[in-house]
């Protein structure tokens, strides 16, 4: 079960956004990621609880940020309920998308599990609903994902396979690289792995 923390920053001006302390693991029916986020001051700033099924679909998502809350799942596309800080109003919505995304590294792992790309795969288009900080406002976006290469790196615990993805925002054409090993993000725009207490998970073949 990988456990560690990421530092988060604005990908454009590098303003620190805090840290995300996480643990995650594959299970008999999929994969789960749980984290707590702290602001740069150290104060609690939110949480993520994401569970995928064996096909990489989000079967449960719960987000918290500044008292805003999202509960969501892949139902009729994707469906979510957003609750305001007072707890007096909740709005339900739905979109013809495949999954969710946001600032948490969990969503990058989830997208790779959903798409299951290989270096021989052509670039694949995916529609996602992004929940944007700080109020978890939903926004539908389209991306193109391609797995450029997978390389083995020697470590004290044996070879570590690092996948390099190219992600393209289809509305702007902006491209960026993401490096992932197992169920851990090594680097991505706005994300740096600062500490990892145990090796990344190796997904079973039925989940690969």
N, C-alpha and C positions, 0 to 999 in steps of 0.2 A: 504494500500500500504506500505509494509515494506520498510524502508529506514535506512541506516546505513553505516558502513564501516568495511572492513576486513583488517587485517594485513597479508602480504604475506612474506614468507621466503623460502629459499632453504630447502627442506625436508631432505636433507642429512647432511649439515653442519650448518644449521640454519642461514645462512647469510641473513640479512634483504633485501627484494626486493621491499619494498614500501607498499602502501596502495591502496585499491580499494573502492571508495565511490559509493554506488549503490542505486537504487530504482527499485522495480519490482512489478508486480501485474498480477493476472489472468484476462482475459477479456472474452467477449462473444465467441471468436473463439480460445482461447488458453492462452498463457502466454508470457509476455515480460519482459526483464531485460536490464537495461541501467546503465552503470557505467563509471566513470573516474578514471584512475589510476595515482598515483603520485609515483615518485622515492623516495628513502630514503631521498634525499636532499629536497624533497618537490616540485620539478619540475614536470610538466605534463609529463607522460610517455606513455599514450595511452588511449584507450577507447574500450568499448564493447557495442554492440547493438544486442541483440538476441531475435528473436520472434519465438515462437512455435505455431503449430496448435493444435487443440483439441486432437489429437492423440500423441502429444509430438514430432512431426517431425519439424526440423528446416526449417521454410519457409523463413527466412531472417537472415543473420548473417553479421555484419560489424565489423571488428577489425582494430584497428590502434595501431602501436607500432613503435616508432622511425622512423616515416615517412613511414614505410611499411604499406600496406593496404591489407585487405582481404575482398572480397564480396562473399558470398556463400549462398547456399540453397540446399535442398534435391531435386535434379533433376537427374533422371537416376542414382540412388544411391545418391552420393553427388557431387556437382560441385562447383568450386570456381575460382575466378580470383584474382591473386596476383600481386600487383603493387609495383614497386621499389621506393626508396625514391626520385629519380629524376622525377618520373611521366612520363618518356618517354617510359617505357616498361611495358607491362602487359602480364602475361601468364595465360592461362586458363587450368584447369585440372579437372579430374574426377576420382572417385574411387568407387568400389562396396561396399560402407560402408553404415551404417545406420544413422550416425550423426557425430557431431564434438566434439572435446574436446580441452583443453588447460589449462593454469594456472588459469583462472578465475573460481571462485566458480559457476558461471552461468552454466557451462557445467556439473557440478555434478547434479544440480537440473534438468537440461534438460534430462540427462540420466535416472534419476529416473522416470521422466514423460513419457519417451519413453517406458521403460520396465514394469512399473506398477506392481512391484513385491509385493507379500504378504509373511508373514513368512512361509506360507505353500508351496510357490513356490520353485522349484528346482533352483539351480544356473543357470543363463542365460548368454549365450555368446553374446557379442556384438562387432561389428567391427566399429572402429571410426577413423576419420582423425584428428590427433592432429596438431595444429599450435604452434610451439615451439618458445619461446622467444630467442633472442631479434629481430629476423628478420622474424618471422611468417613462418618459413619453415614447409611445410607439411610432415607428417609422418603417415602412416597407422599402426594401432595397434589393437590387439585383447585383450579384457578383459572378465572376468567372474564376474558377479554381483550376490550377494545373500543378501536378507533382513533377517538378523539374528533375530531381535526382534523389536517390537514397544512397548514403555513404556510410560505411562501417568505420567507427573510430575506436581505437584501442583504449580500454580503461582497466583499472585494477580488478574490476568485476567481470571482465570479458568484453567482447565487441559491443559497441553501442551504435545502433542504426539511427542515423539522423536524416530525416526527410526535409527537403527544401521545397516549399510551395510558393507559387506565384499567384497572388490574388489581385484581380482587376475589378475596380468599381465600374460597372457598366454605364453609370450615368455621367461620370467625369473622365473615364479612361485612366484614372490614377492607378498605378501598380505598386505593390510592395511585396516583400519577401517575408515568409514565416518559416522558422526552423522548429521542428517538433521531433521528439524522440519518445516513442510509446505514447503515454498519456500525459506528457509534460511538455510545455512550450519552453524552448530554450531562448528564443528571442522573436519579437514581433513589434510592429510600430506601437509605441506606448507601453511595452511590456518587457521586463528583464527578469530572468530567473536569478534570485539572489542567494537562495539556500535550498538545498534538497537533502533531506535526511535519509532517504532510502531510494533505491534505483527505480526508474520508471517501470510501469507494468508492461508485461508482454501479453498482448491480447491473445486469447485462444483462437485456434484456427476457425472455429465456427463464428467468430466475431470479426475476423479479419477481412 
